[in-house]
Structures are given as C-alpha cells and as structure tokens.
Amino acid sequence: MGLLAVALVILWAEFLPDRDLPTKWIAFGLSSVITFGYPVYWTRGIPKRSSFWFLWSAFTILHCIIFIPILFVVEKLPYILFVVVAFGEMYFFCPILYRQFQMDEKLHKPSIEKNHRHKAKKKRKKS
C-alpha cells in the first residue's frame, strides 16, 4: 500500500509537474482508508454477515456524501481536521458495528452448535 502511494506521487510529479499535489484529497483518502479499514482489520478471520457489510457500506457512503461536497467547495483544510473527524467517526460507528457483530454471532451460534453436535453424532456412529 505504501509502495503504491509512493509510486502515485512519483507519477504525479513526473507527468503533472506544474500542478499542485491534491493534498486535501490524499488526506481524505488516507483518513477514509484508516477509518473504514480498521473495523475490517480488527475482525479479520471472523466470518462477517451481510448485516455487518450493509452497515459498513452505509457508513462509508454517508462519509463520502458528507465530505466530498465539502472538499469541492473548501480550498484548504487543516490536516488535523481529518484526524479529528476520523477518530470522531470511529467513536460513533465502531460501537454500532460491534453491537451488530455480537447480535449476528448470537443469532447464528445455535445453528453452529447444532452443526457441531450433528458432526459429533456422525463420528460416534462411524466408531
């Protein structure tokens, strides 16, 4: 990921040397990747239900709907604002995603346990 970022900056400098680097868009992209990438990273290895992905997508779309028009209108934004907003968004939506994740786990746990009991019965019958 870091190598890709460096390559993009080098390509930008090489092919568009007279244009300024779109730092507000880069900051927006990085803060979005961090904000919405960490919940997926923290739950890696655990199968996620469609409700998790639905909420995650809804928050991502809402984030873009709010901030993209602002970035088009505002000339410059302080970079610390991206950090504050990213932490604020994570503080808001991570508990919601976590609760949904727990609810999904509770709803699907009986079927998982039933499946394990069924497999255990099959093993006993074979013995």
Secondary structure, 3 states (H helix, E strand, C coil): CHHHHHHHHHHHHHHCCCCCCCHHHHHHHHHHHHHHHHHHHHCCCCCCCHHHHHHHHHHHHHHHHHHHHHHHHCCCCCHHHHHHHHHHHHHHHHHHHHHHHHHHHHHHHHHHHHHHHHHHHHHHHHC
